[in-house]
Amino acid sequence: MAALCGLAMTASALAQGAAKPSAAEPGNMQNSLSGTWQCKPNPDPCNWSGASPSITQTGNALQIKGADGATADAMMTSATTISAGGTFNSFGIVRPDKSIDWSDGTKWSKK
């Protein structure tokens, strides 16, 4: 019964124009990319990042760290795109399977 009341309240709030969070908003990606990744050549080798890069995420801001300790600041520009500057200097597309295809020719999968 409590679940039914909760659904009714949500439907009522939406009907009254309450904003529904959009999956496309970059802020909804918070902490979903943080962790250790496995870089796979696709087709280019993992020169910058090495085999096990990591990502730390705070809101839309990312810090990418290569296996050798090199770092690059990046930004979630949408729920599915990343712009990384500095020494990495690449654009990434977050795929539905949560892997990242990078413009440097590599693909990262979360470990």
Buried (B, 14 or more C-beta within 10 A) or exposed (E): EEEEEEEEEEEEEEEEEEEEEEEEEBEEBEEBBBEEBBBEEBEEEBEBBBEBBBBBBEEBEBBBBBBEEBBBEBBBEBBBBBBBEEEBEBBBBBEEEEBBBBEBBBBBEBE
